[in-house]
């Protein structure tokens, strides 16, 4: 079975870090994601609830603000609860495994590359484990292409 969600959009509010009674960090936030199609000339936007725990929560609350682009990868989770009137409700949310920056440098608050490396170790990102000096140019060789 497979349960994997990847979304990219803008945060609808500043993420607010909270702590559970057992001292676990948690942050809940909503991501505005535009659909690929238009309905009668207007873009349709979905607001997707997300929750992140522990180091992921601390990372998101520290580096992301309302309106910034964010990409999250995780799994979809449903849970049932009773509201104040006693009616049964179901909540659907993405439990975040990874979060990544998506916007321009100006959108991410002008972070330098040094700031990116200070993110928690549990946050794998495409730029975390290397620098430009670690890469070399690939020679143009068209002779041995397998197709």
Secondary structure by P-SEA (a helix, b strand, c coil): cbbbbbbbbbbcccbbbbbcccbbbbbbbbbbbbcccccccbbbbbbbbbbbcaaaaaaaaacccccbbbbbbbbbbbbbbbccccbbbbbbbbbccbbbbcccccccccccaaaaaaccccccccccccccccbbbbccccccccc
